[in-house]
């Protein structure tokens, strides 16, 4: 069974505060799982670009562990 490879990400402000967390898949699909302004969510996007426009103040995209 082929599983989708995924990488967790975190969006941060200039002071290192967490603004959002989610998952990026190799195909480019993005899932936002938590946002500081609305809490837990299940937003789906076809790419990372609209995610970076979610809220003002995002300066860091931190990629975390990768599942293979």
N, CA, C, O and CB atoms as a CASP TS submission, in Angstrom:
PFRMAT TS
TARGET T0000
AUTHOR 0000-0000-0000
METHOD Language model
MODEL 1
PARENT N/A
ATOM      1  N   UNK     1       0.836  -1.177   0.000  1.00  0.00           N
ATOM      2  CA  UNK     1       0.000   0.000   0.000  1.00  0.00           C
ATOM      3  C   UNK     1       0.878   1.237   0.000  1.00  0.00           C
ATOM      4  O   UNK     1       1.768   1.374   0.840  1.00  0.00           O
ATOM      5  CB  UNK     1      -0.950   0.000   1.205  1.00  0.00           C
ATOM      6  N   UNK     2       0.633   2.128  -0.933  1.00  0.00           N
ATOM      7  CA  UNK     2       1.395   3.367  -0.998  1.00  0.00           C
ATOM      8  C   UNK     2       0.743   4.418  -0.116  1.00  0.00           C
ATOM      9  O   UNK     2      -0.413   4.791  -0.321  1.00  0.00           O
ATOM     10  CB  UNK     2       1.504   3.869  -2.449  1.00  0.00           C
ATOM     11  N   UNK     3       1.490   4.884   0.855  1.00  0.00           N
ATOM     12  CA  UNK     3       0.990   5.946   1.730  1.00  0.00           C
ATOM     13  C   UNK     3       1.523   7.281   1.229  1.00  0.00           C
ATOM     14  O   UNK     3       2.638   7.369   0.715  1.00  0.00           O
ATOM     15  CB  UNK     3       1.407   5.702   3.216  1.00  0.00           C
ATOM     16  N   UNK     4       0.713   8.309   1.388  1.00  0.00           N
ATOM     17  CA  UNK     4       1.176   9.649   1.010  1.00  0.00           C
ATOM     18  C   UNK     4       2.249  10.092   1.989  1.00  0.00           C
ATOM     19  O   UNK     4       2.079   9.994   3.204  1.00  0.00           O
ATOM     20  CB  UNK     4      -0.003  10.672   0.984  1.00  0.00           C
ATOM     21  N   UNK     5       3.362  10.583   1.442  1.00  0.00           N
ATOM     22  CA  UNK     5       4.393  11.136   2.304  1.00  0.00           C
ATOM     23  C   UNK     5       3.967  12.524   2.723  1.00  0.00           C
ATOM     24  O   UNK     5       3.455  13.287   1.903  1.00  0.00           O
ATOM     25  CB  UNK     5       5.773  11.165   1.596  1.00  0.00           C
ATOM     26  N   UNK     6       4.165  12.865   3.973  1.00  0.00           N
ATOM     27  CA  UNK     6       3.720  14.143   4.494  1.00  0.00           C
ATOM     28  C   UNK     6       4.800  14.785   5.345  1.00  0.00           C
ATOM     29  O   UNK     6       5.658  14.107   5.911  1.00  0.00           O
ATOM     30  CB  UNK     6       2.443  13.973   5.300  1.00  0.00           C
ATOM     31  N   UNK     7       4.742  16.092   5.423  1.00  0.00           N
ATOM     32  CA  UNK     7       5.675  16.849   6.252  1.00  0.00           C
ATOM     33  C   UNK     7       4.887  17.866   7.053  1.00  0.00           C
ATOM     34  O   UNK     7       4.115  18.644   6.493  1.00  0.00           O
ATOM     35  CB  UNK     7       6.768  17.546   5.388  1.00  0.00           C
ATOM     36  N   UNK     8       5.079  17.862   8.362  1.00  0.00           N
ATOM     37  CA  UNK     8       4.422  18.835   9.226  1.00  0.00           C
ATOM     38  C   UNK     8       5.085  20.196   9.051  1.00  0.00           C
ATOM     39  O   UNK     8       6.288  20.289   8.808  1.00  0.00           O
ATOM     40  CB  UNK     8       4.475  18.385  10.708  1.00  0.00           C
ATOM     41  N   UNK     9       4.281  21.248   9.179  1.00  0.00           N
ATOM     42  CA  UNK     9       4.835  22.596   9.119  1.00  0.00           C
ATOM     43  C   UNK     9       4.228  23.461  10.210  1.00  0.00           C
ATOM     44  O   UNK     9       3.182  23.151  10.780  1.00  0.00           O
ATOM     45  CB  UNK     9       4.591  23.225   7.741  1.00  0.00           C
ATOM     46  N   UNK    10       4.922  24.554  10.476  1.00  0.00           N
ATOM     47  CA  UNK    10       4.470  25.542  11.442  1.00  0.00           C
ATOM     48  C   UNK    10       4.763  26.918  10.862  1.00  0.00           C
ATOM     49  O   UNK    10       5.852  27.151  10.338  1.00  0.00           O
ATOM     50  CB  UNK    10       5.163  25.347  12.837  1.00  0.00           C
ATOM     51  N   UNK    11       3.810  27.822  10.949  1.00  0.00           N
ATOM     52  CA  UNK    11       4.004  29.201  10.523  1.00  0.00           C
ATOM     53  C   UNK    11       4.205  30.045  11.771  1.00  0.00           C
ATOM     54  O   UNK    11       3.468  29.911  12.748  1.00  0.00           O
ATOM     55  CB  UNK    11       2.794  29.718   9.673  1.00  0.00           C
ATOM     56  N   UNK    12       5.223  30.931  11.730  1.00  0.00           N
ATOM     57  CA  UNK    12       5.566  31.723  12.906  1.00  0.00           C
ATOM     58  C   UNK    12       5.669  33.194  12.559  1.00  0.00           C
ATOM     59  O   UNK    12       5.878  33.566  11.404  1.00  0.00           O
ATOM     60  CB  UNK    12       6.874  31.237  13.514  1.00  0.00           C
ATOM     61  N   UNK    13       5.516  34.033  13.591  1.00  0.00           N
ATOM     62  CA  UNK    13       5.727  35.467  13.420  1.00  0.00           C
ATOM     63  C   UNK    13       7.183  35.810  13.705  1.00  0.00           C
ATOM     64  O   UNK    13       7.988  34.916  13.966  1.00  0.00           O
ATOM     65  CB  UNK    13       4.787  36.275  14.344  1.00  0.00           C
ATOM     66  N   UNK    14       7.530  37.089  13.659  1.00  0.00           N
ATOM     67  CA  UNK    14       8.920  37.527  13.821  1.00  0.00           C
ATOM     68  C   UNK    14       9.471  37.217  15.214  1.00  0.00           C
ATOM     69  O   UNK    14      10.686  37.109  15.381  1.00  0.00           O
ATOM     70  CB  UNK    14       9.027  39.020  13.552  1.00  0.00           C
ATOM     71  N   UNK    15       8.602  37.073  16.210  1.00  0.00           N
ATOM     72  CA  UNK    15       9.047  36.781  17.577  1.00  0.00           C
ATOM     73  C   UNK    15       9.072  35.289  17.879  1.00  0.00           C
ATOM     74  O   UNK    15       9.365  34.891  19.007  1.00  0.00           O
ATOM     75  CB  UNK    15       8.149  37.480  18.574  1.00  0.00           C
ATOM     76  N   UNK    16       8.771  34.461  16.889  1.00  0.00           N
ATOM     77  CA  UNK    16       8.772  33.018  17.080  1.00  0.00           C
ATOM     78  C   UNK    16       7.446  32.462  17.568  1.00  0.00           C
ATOM     79  O   UNK    16       7.351  31.279  17.896  1.00  0.00           O
ATOM     80  CB  UNK    16       9.838  32.648  18.041  1.00  0.00           C
ATOM     81  N   UNK    17       6.418  33.309  17.620  1.00  0.00           N
ATOM     82  CA  UNK    17       5.104  32.844  18.043  1.00  0.00           C
ATOM     83  C   UNK    17       4.437  32.008  16.963  1.00  0.00           C
ATOM     84  O   UNK    17       4.504  32.343  15.780  1.00  0.00           O
ATOM     85  CB  UNK    17       4.220  34.024  18.407  1.00  0.00           C
ATOM     86  N   UNK    18       3.795  30.923  17.369  1.00  0.00           N
ATOM     87  CA  UNK    18       3.137  30.019  16.427  1.00  0.00           C
ATOM     88  C   UNK    18       1.831  30.645  15.939  1.00  0.00           C
ATOM     89  O   UNK    18       0.991  31.043  16.747  1.00  0.00           O
ATOM     90  CB  UNK    18       2.868  28.637  17.084  1.00  0.00           C
ATOM     91  N   UNK    19       1.659  30.734  14.615  1.00  0.00           N
ATOM     92  CA  UNK    19       0.446  31.287  14.016  1.00  0.00           C
ATOM     93  C   UNK    19      -0.446  30.201  13.424  1.00  0.00           C
ATOM     94  O   UNK    19      -1.668  30.347  13.415  1.00  0.00           O
ATOM     95  CB  UNK    19       0.808  32.295  12.942  1.00  0.00           C
ATOM     96  N   UNK    20       0.144  29.118  12.932  1.00  0.00           N
ATOM     97  CA  UNK    20      -0.635  28.034  12.338  1.00  0.00           C
ATOM     98  C   UNK    20       0.234  26.784  12.242  1.00  0.00           C
ATOM     99  O   UNK    20       1.461  26.865  12.203  1.00  0.00           O
ATOM    100  CB  UNK    20      -1.175  28.439  10.936  1.00  0.00           C
ATOM    101  N   UNK    21      -0.427  25.626  12.204  1.00  0.00           N
ATOM    102  CA  UNK    21       0.264  24.359  11.991  1.00  0.00           C
ATOM    103  C   UNK    21      -0.535  23.546  10.982  1.00  0.00           C
ATOM    104  O   UNK    21      -1.732  23.758  10.789  1.00  0.00           O
ATOM    105  CB  UNK    21       0.445  23.574  13.331  1.00  0.00           C
ATOM    106  N   UNK    22       0.156  22.617  10.349  1.00  0.00           N
ATOM    107  CA  UNK    22      -0.522  21.785   9.372  1.00  0.00           C
ATOM    108  C   UNK    22       0.390  20.760   8.752  1.00  0.00           C
ATOM    109  O   UNK    22       1.443  20.421   9.294  1.00  0.00           O
ATOM    110  CB  UNK    22      -1.117  22.631   8.305  1.00  0.00           C
ATOM    111  N   UNK    23      -0.043  20.264   7.583  1.00  0.00           N
ATOM    112  CA  UNK    23       0.659  19.191   6.887  1.00  0.00           C
ATOM    113  C   UNK    23       0.774  19.541   5.409  1.00  0.00           C
ATOM    114  O   UNK    23      -0.189  20.000   4.794  1.00  0.00           O
ATOM    115  CB  UNK    23      -0.070  17.835   7.076  1.00  0.00           C
ATOM    116  N   UNK    24       1.964  19.319   4.841  1.00  0.00           N
ATOM    117  CA  UNK    24       2.184  19.468   3.398  1.00  0.00           C
ATOM    118  C   UNK    24       2.450  18.069   2.837  1.00  0.00           C
ATOM    119  O   UNK    24       3.286  17.332   3.359  1.00  0.00           O
ATOM    120  CB  UNK    24       3.389  20.460   3.085  1.00  0.00           C
ATOM    121  N   UNK    25       1.740  17.717   1.779  1.00  0.00           N
ATOM    122  CA  UNK    25       1.939  16.427   1.105  1.00  0.00           C
ATOM    123  C   UNK    25       2.835  16.621  -0.106  1.00  0.00           C
ATOM    124  O   UNK    25       2.898  17.717  -0.663  1.00  0.00           O
ATOM    125  CB  UNK    25       0.582  15.801   0.682  1.00  0.00           C
ATOM    126  N   UNK    26       3.529  15.563  -0.520  1.00  0.00           N
ATOM    127  CA  UNK    26       4.440  15.640  -1.666  1.00  0.00           C
ATOM    128  C   UNK    26       3.754  16.145  -2.933  1.00  0.00           C
ATOM    129  O   UNK    26       4.379  16.805  -3.762  1.00  0.00           O
ATOM    130  CB  UNK    26       5.047  14.281  -1.930  1.00  0.00           C
ATOM    131  N   UNK    27       2.472  15.833  -3.077  1.00  0.00           N
ATOM    132  CA  UNK    27       1.737  16.267  -4.267  1.00  0.00           C
ATOM    133  C   UNK    27       1.505  17.772  -4.285  1.00  0.00           C
ATOM    134  O   UNK    27       1.081  18.323  -5.301  1.00  0.00           O
ATOM    135  CB  UNK    27       0.405  15.546  -4.347  1.00  0.00           C
ATOM    136  N   UNK    28       1.780  18.442  -3.166  1.00  0.00           N
ATOM    137  CA  UNK    28       1.597  19.884  -3.077  1.00  0.00           C
ATOM    138  C   UNK    28       0.367  20.293  -2.293  1.00  0.00           C
ATOM    139  O   UNK    28       0.207  21.468  -1.961  1.00  0.00           O
ATOM    140  CB  UNK    28       1.520  20.462  -4.439  1.00  0.00           C
ATOM    141  N   UNK    29      -0.512  19.333  -1.990  1.00  0.00           N
ATOM    142  CA  UNK    29      -1.697  19.645  -1.197  1.00  0.00           C
ATOM    143  C   UNK    29      -1.298  20.040   0.215  1.00  0.00           C
ATOM    144  O   UNK    29      -0.312  19.541   0.759  1.00  0.00           O
ATOM    145  CB  UNK    29      -2.662  18.448  -1.166  1.00  0.00           C
ATOM    146  N   UNK    30      -2.083  20.949   0.805  1.00  0.00           N
ATOM    147  CA  UNK    30      -1.786  21.451   2.140  1.00  0.00           C
ATOM    148  C   UNK    30      -3.046  21.357   2.995  1.00  0.00           C
ATOM    149  O   UNK    30      -4.149  21.651   2.534  1.00  0.00           O
ATOM    150  CB  UNK    30      -1.260  22.915   2.083  1.00  0.00           C
ATOM    151  N   UNK    31      -2.867  20.947   4.232  1.00  0.00           N
ATOM    152  CA  UNK    31      -3.941  20.897   5.207  1.00  0.00           C
ATOM    153  C   UNK    31      -3.526  21.757   6.394  1.00  0.00           C
ATOM    154  O   UNK    31      -2.474  21.525   6.990  1.00  0.00           O
ATOM    155  CB  UNK    31      -4.251  19.425   5.645  1.00  0.00           C
ATOM    156  N   UNK    32      -4.341  22.746   6.742  1.00  0.00           N
ATOM    157  CA  UNK    32      -4.095  23.559   7.927  1.00  0.00           C
ATOM    158  C   UNK    32      -4.933  22.958   9.052  1.00  0.00           C
ATOM    159  O   UNK    32      -6.154  22.848   8.938  1.00  0.00           O
ATOM    160  CB  UNK    32      -4.450  25.085   7.681  1.00  0.00           C
ATOM    161  N   UNK    33      -4.265  22.570  10.140  1.00  0.00           N
ATOM    162  CA  UNK    33      -4.947  21.885  11.236  1.00  0.00           C
ATOM    163  C   UNK    33      -5.255  22.784  12.421  1.00  0.00           C
ATOM    164  O   UNK    33      -6.167  22.492  13.194  1.00  0.00           O
ATOM    165  CB  UNK    33      -4.120  20.736  11.698  1.00  0.00           C
ATOM    166  N   UNK    34      -4.506  23.881  12.580  1.00  0.00           N
ATOM    167  CA  UNK    34      -4.718  24.797  13.705  1.00  0.00           C
ATOM    168  C   UNK    34      -4.259  26.188  13.307  1.00  0.00           C
ATOM    169  O   UNK    34      -3.222  26.354  12.664  1.00  0.00           O
ATOM    170  CB  UNK    34      -3.962  24.315  14.977  1.00  0.00           C
ATOM    171  N   UNK    35      -5.042  27.182  13.695  1.00  0.00           N
ATOM    172  CA  UNK    35      -4.694  28.589  13.477  1.00  0.00           C
ATOM    173  C   UNK    35      -4.909  29.351  14.765  1.00  0.00           C
ATOM    174  O   UNK    35      -5.884  29.110  15.477  1.00  0.00           O
ATOM    175  CB  UNK    35      -5.532  29.210  12.327  1.00  0.00           C
ATOM    176  N   UNK    36      -4.006  30.269  15.071  1.00  0.00           N
ATOM    177  CA  UNK    36      -4.098  31.037  16.304  1.00  0.00           C
ATOM    178  C   UNK    36      -5.373  31.885  16.345  1.00  0.00           C
ATOM    179  O   UNK    36      -5.909  32.136  17.425  1.00  0.00           O
ATOM    180  CB  UNK    36      -2.871  31.929  16.457  1.00  0.00           C
ATOM    181  N   UNK    37      -5.860  32.325  15.193  1.00  0.00           N
ATOM    182  CA  UNK    37      -7.029  33.210  15.179  1.00  0.00           C
ATOM    183  C   UNK    37      -8.366  32.485  15.273  1.00  0.00           C
ATOM    184  O   UNK    37      -9.358  33.097  15.668  1.00  0.00           O
ATOM    185  CB  UNK    37      -7.013  34.031  13.937  1.00  0.00           C
ATOM    186  N   UNK    38      -8.427  31.188  14.920  1.00  0.00           N
ATOM    187  CA  UNK    38      -9.707  30.472  14.984  1.00  0.00           C
ATOM    188  C   UNK    38      -9.634  29.129  15.704  1.00  0.00           C
ATOM    189  O   UNK    38     -10.668  28.497  15.923  1.00  0.00           O
ATOM    190  CB  UNK    38     -10.223  30.252  13.599  1.00  0.00           C
ATOM    191  N   UNK    39      -8.457  28.689  16.070  1.00  0.00           N
ATOM    192  CA  UNK    39      -8.315  27.409  16.769  1.00  0.00           C
ATOM    193  C   UNK    39      -8.198  26.242  15.794  1.00  0.00           C
ATOM    194  O   UNK    39      -7.657  26.382  14.697  1.00  0.00           O
ATOM    195  CB  UNK    39      -9.501  27.185  17.704  1.00  0.00           C
ATOM    196  N   UNK    40      -8.719  25.080  16.216  1.00  0.00           N
ATOM    197  CA  UNK    40      -8.608  23.885  15.378  1.00  0.00           C
ATOM    198  C   UNK    40      -9.496  24.011  14.152  1.00  0.00           C
ATOM    199  O   UNK    40     -10.621  24.508  14.218  1.00  0.00           O
ATOM    200  CB  UNK    40      -8.981  22.624  16.174  1.00  0.00           C
ATOM    201  N   UNK    41      -8.955  23.545  13.030  1.00  0.00           N
ATOM    202  CA  UNK    41      -9.640  23.658  11.748  1.00  0.00           C
ATOM    203  C   UNK    41      -9.235  22.483  10.868  1.00  0.00           C
ATOM    204  O   UNK    41      -8.399  21.670  11.262  1.00  0.00           O
ATOM    205  CB  UNK    41      -9.313  25.012  11.054  1.00  0.00           C
ATOM    206  N   UNK    42      -9.807  22.393   9.712  1.00  0.00           N
ATOM    207  CA  UNK    42      -9.439  21.342   8.750  1.00  0.00           C
ATOM    208  C   UNK    42      -9.492  21.939   7.352  1.00  0.00           C
ATOM    209  O   UNK    42     -10.179  21.421   6.471  1.00  0.00           O
ATOM    210  CB  UNK    42     -10.392  20.092   8.864  1.00  0.00           C
ATOM    211  N   UNK    43      -8.768  23.024   7.156  1.00  0.00           N
ATOM    212  CA  UNK    43      -8.763  23.712   5.866  1.00  0.00           C
ATOM    213  C   UNK    43      -7.885  22.974   4.877  1.00  0.00           C
ATOM    214  O   UNK    43      -6.806  22.499   5.231  1.00  0.00           O
ATOM    215  CB  UNK    43      -8.283  25.160   6.022  1.00  0.00           C
ATOM    216  N   UNK    44      -8.342  22.875   3.641  1.00  0.00           N
ATOM    217  CA  UNK    44      -7.608  22.187   2.578  1.00  0.00           C
ATOM    218  C   UNK    44      -7.250  23.196   1.487  1.00  0.00           C
ATOM    219  O   UNK    44      -8.078  24.019   1.097  1.00  0.00           O
ATOM    220  CB  UNK    44      -8.448  21.007   1.989  1.00  0.00           C
ATOM    221  N   UNK    45      -6.017  23.126   1.000  1.00  0.00           N
ATOM    222  CA  UNK    45      -5.556  23.996  -0.081  1.00  0.00           C
ATOM    223  C   UNK    45      -4.795  23.162  -1.103  1.00  0.00           C
ATOM    224  O   UNK    45      -4.230  22.121  -0.768  1.00  0.00           O
ATOM    225  CB  UNK    45      -4.663  25.146   0.467  1.00  0.00           C
ATOM    226  N   UNK    46      -4.781  23.622  -2.340  1.00  0.00           N
ATOM    227  CA  UNK    46      -4.100  22.881  -3.403  1.00  0.00           C
ATOM    228  C   UNK    46      -2.612  23.196  -3.471  1.00  0.00           C
ATOM    229  O   UNK    46      -1.857  22.488  -4.137  1.00  0.00           O
ATOM    230  CB  UNK    46      -4.743  23.184  -4.737  1.00  0.00           C
ATOM    231  N   UNK    47      -2.184  24.262  -2.782  1.00  0.00           N
ATOM    232  CA  UNK    47      -0.760  24.604  -2.748  1.00  0.00           C
ATOM    233  C   UNK    47      -0.463  25.396  -1.479  1.00  0.00           C
ATOM    234  O   UNK    47      -1.367  25.720  -0.709  1.00  0.00           O
ATOM    235  CB  UNK    47      -0.349  25.418  -4.013  1.00  0.00           C
ATOM    236  N   UNK    48       0.793  25.696  -1.278  1.00  0.00           N
ATOM    237  CA  UNK    48       1.230  26.435  -0.100  1.00  0.00           C
ATOM    238  C   UNK    48       0.971  27.943  -0.218  1.00  0.00           C
ATOM    239  O   UNK    48       0.858  28.628   0.798  1.00  0.00           O
ATOM    240  CB  UNK    48       2.705  26.187   0.138  1.00  0.00           C
ATOM    241  N   UNK    49       0.877  28.461  -1.435  1.00  0.00           N
ATOM    242  CA  UNK    49       0.738  29.905  -1.628  1.00  0.00           C
ATOM    243  C   UNK    49      -0.423  30.534  -0.871  1.00  0.00           C
ATOM    244  O   UNK    49      -0.202  31.524  -0.173  1.00  0.00           O
ATOM    245  CB  UNK    49       0.580  30.192  -3.073  1.00  0.00           C
ATOM    246  N   UNK    50      -1.653  30.018  -0.967  1.00  0.00           N
ATOM    247  CA  UNK    50      -2.739  30.658  -0.215  1.00  0.00           C
ATOM    248  C   UNK    50      -2.568  30.546   1.301  1.00  0.00           C
ATOM    249  O   UNK    50      -3.083  31.383   2.043  1.00  0.00           O
ATOM    250  CB  UNK    50      -4.062  30.047  -0.614  1.00  0.00           C
ATOM    251  N   UNK    51      -1.863  29.539   1.759  1.00  0.00           N
ATOM    252  CA  UNK    51      -1.632  29.369   3.191  1.00  0.00           C
ATOM    253  C   UNK    51      -0.772  30.510   3.728  1.00  0.00           C
ATOM    254  O   UNK    51      -0.996  30.992   4.838  1.00  0.00           O
ATOM    255  CB  UNK    51      -0.961  28.009   3.476  1.00  0.00           C
ATOM    256  N   UNK    52       0.200  30.936   2.949  1.00  0.00           N
ATOM    257  CA  UNK    52       1.073  32.018   3.389  1.00  0.00           C
ATOM    258  C   UNK    52       0.340  33.356   3.453  1.00  0.00           C
ATOM    259  O   UNK    52       0.811  34.290   4.102  1.00  0.00           O
ATOM    260  CB  UNK    52       2.268  32.129   2.461  1.00  0.00           C
ATOM    261  N   UNK    53      -0.807  33.453   2.784  1.00  0.00           N
ATOM    262  CA  UNK    53      -1.624  34.669   2.823  1.00  0.00           C
ATOM    263  C   UNK    53      -2.719  34.601   3.886  1.00  0.00           C
ATOM    264  O   UNK    53      -3.565  35.494   3.943  1.00  0.00           O
ATOM    265  CB  UNK    53      -2.250  34.915   1.462  1.00  0.00           C
ATOM    266  N   UNK    54      -2.726  33.576   4.723  1.00  0.00           N
ATOM    267  CA  UNK    54      -3.790  33.404   5.717  1.00  0.00           C
ATOM    268  C   UNK    54      -3.915  34.587   6.669  1.00  0.00           C
ATOM    269  O   UNK    54      -5.020  35.038   6.972  1.00  0.00           O
ATOM    270  CB  UNK    54      -3.546  32.148   6.514  1.00  0.00           C
ATOM    271  N   UNK    55      -2.787  35.082   7.131  1.00  0.00           N
ATOM    272  CA  UNK    55      -2.808  36.152   8.116  1.00  0.00           C
ATOM    273  C   UNK    55      -1.540  36.989   7.989  1.00  0.00           C
ATOM    274  O   UNK    55      -0.494  36.477   7.592  1.00  0.00           O
ATOM    275  CB  UNK    55      -2.947  35.582   9.547  1.00  0.00           C
ATOM    276  N   UNK    56      -1.628  38.259   8.321  1.00  0.00           N
ATOM    277  CA  UNK    56      -0.431  39.103   8.269  1.00  0.00           C
ATOM    278  C   UNK    56       0.558  38.692   9.361  1.00  0.00           C
ATOM    279  O   UNK    56       0.165  38.172  10.404  1.00  0.00           O
ATOM    280  CB  UNK    56      -0.810  40.596   8.421  1.00  0.00           C
ATOM    281  N   UNK    57       1.805  38.927   9.114  1.00  0.00           N
ATOM    282  CA  UNK    57       2.821  38.680  10.129  1.00  0.00           C
ATOM    283  C   UNK    57       3.564  37.371  10.012  1.00  0.00           C
ATOM    284  O   UNK    57       4.460  37.112  10.815  1.00  0.00           O
ATOM    285  CB  UNK    57       2.206  38.738  11.436  1.00  0.00           C
ATOM    286  N   UNK    58       3.231  36.532   9.043  1.00  0.00           N
ATOM    287  CA  UNK    58       3.967  35.272   8.866  1.00  0.00           C
ATOM    288  C   UNK    58       5.337  35.592   8.280  1.00  0.00           C
ATOM    289  O   UNK    58       5.437  36.179   7.202  1.00  0.00           O
ATOM    290  CB  UNK    58       3.180  34.274   7.939  1.00  0.00           C
ATOM    291  N   UNK    59       6.384  35.207   8.989  1.00  0.00           N
ATOM    292  CA  UNK    59       7.742  35.418   8.482  1.00  0.00           C
ATOM    293  C   UNK    59       8.557  34.129   8.426  1.00  0.00           C
ATOM    294  O   UNK    59       9.615  34.097   7.798  1.00  0.00           O
ATOM    295  CB  UNK    59       8.460  36.431   9.345  1.00  0.00           C
ATOM    296  N   UNK    60       8.078  33.065   9.074  1.00  0.00           N
ATOM    297  CA  UNK    60       8.819  31.802   9.094  1.00  0.00           C
ATOM    298  C   UNK    60       7.884  30.650   8.722  1.00  0.00           C
ATOM    299  O   UNK    60       6.792  30.513   9.273  1.00  0.00           O
ATOM    300  CB  UNK    60       9.458  31.558  10.491  1.00  0.00           C
ATOM    301  N   UNK    61       8.334  29.836   7.786  1.00  0.00           N
ATOM    302  CA  UNK    61       7.692  28.560   7.479  1.00  0.00           C
ATOM    303  C   UNK    61       8.667  27.490   7.953  1.00  0.00           C
ATOM    304  O   UNK    61       9.704  27.269   7.328  1.00  0.00           O
ATOM    305  CB  UNK    61       7.346  28.411   5.923  1.00  0.00           C
ATOM    306  N   UNK    62       8.339  26.829   9.053  1.00  0.00           N
ATOM    307  CA  UNK    62       9.231  25.826   9.642  1.00  0.00           C
ATOM    308  C   UNK    62       8.733  24.437   9.268  1.00  0.00           C
ATOM    309  O   UNK    62       7.645  24.031   9.678  1.00  0.00           O
ATOM    310  CB  UNK    62       9.313  25.983  11.193  1.00  0.00           C
ATOM    311  N   UNK    63       9.522  23.716   8.496  1.00  0.00           N
ATOM    312  CA  UNK    63       9.207  22.331   8.130  1.00  0.00           C
ATOM    313  C   UNK    63       9.731  21.415   9.212  1.00  0.00           C
ATOM    314  O   UNK    63      10.861  21.568   9.676  1.00  0.00           O
ATOM    315  CB  UNK    63       9.814  21.952   6.747  1.00  0.00           C
ATOM    316  N   UNK    64       8.913  20.469   9.610  1.00  0.00           N
ATOM    317  CA  UNK    64       9.291  19.564  10.676  1.00  0.00           C
ATOM    318  C   UNK    64       9.469  18.165  10.124  1.00  0.00           C
ATOM    319  O   UNK    64       9.858  18.017   8.965  1.00  0.00           O
ATOM    320  CB  UNK    64       8.249  19.574  11.796  1.00  0.00           C
ATOM    321  N   UNK    65       9.203  17.149  10.894  1.00  0.00           N
ATOM    322  CA  UNK    65       9.489  15.765  10.501  1.00  0.00           C
ATOM    323  C   UNK    65       8.853  15.377   9.172  1.00  0.00           C
ATOM    324  O   UNK    65       7.833  15.935   8.767  1.00  0.00           O
ATOM    325  CB  UNK    65       9.012  14.820  11.574  1.00  0.00           C
ATOM    326  N   UNK    66       9.468  14.420   8.509  1.00  0.00           N
ATOM    327  CA  UNK    66       8.927  13.897   7.250  1.00  0.00           C
ATOM    328  C   UNK    66       8.681  12.414   7.413  1.00  0.00           C
ATOM    329  O   UNK    66       9.570  11.674   7.834  1.00  0.00           O
ATOM    330  CB  UNK    66       9.892  14.168   6.055  1.00  0.00           C
ATOM    331  N   UNK    67       7.474  11.975   7.082  1.00  0.00           N
ATOM    332  CA  UNK    67       7.170  10.543   7.076  1.00  0.00           C
ATOM    333  C   UNK    67       7.464  10.010   5.689  1.00  0.00           C
ATOM    334  O   UNK    67       7.167  10.670   4.693  1.00  0.00           O
ATOM    335  CB  UNK    67       5.682  10.266   7.481  1.00  0.00           C
ATOM    336  N   UNK    68       8.040   8.834   5.613  1.00  0.00           N
ATOM    337  CA  UNK    68       8.294   8.259   4.290  1.00  0.00           C
ATOM    338  C   UNK    68       7.440   7.059   4.045  1.00  0.00           C
ATOM    339  O   UNK    68       7.523   6.449   2.979  1.00  0.00           O
ATOM    340  CB  UNK    68       9.743   7.886   4.135  1.00  0.00           C
TER
END
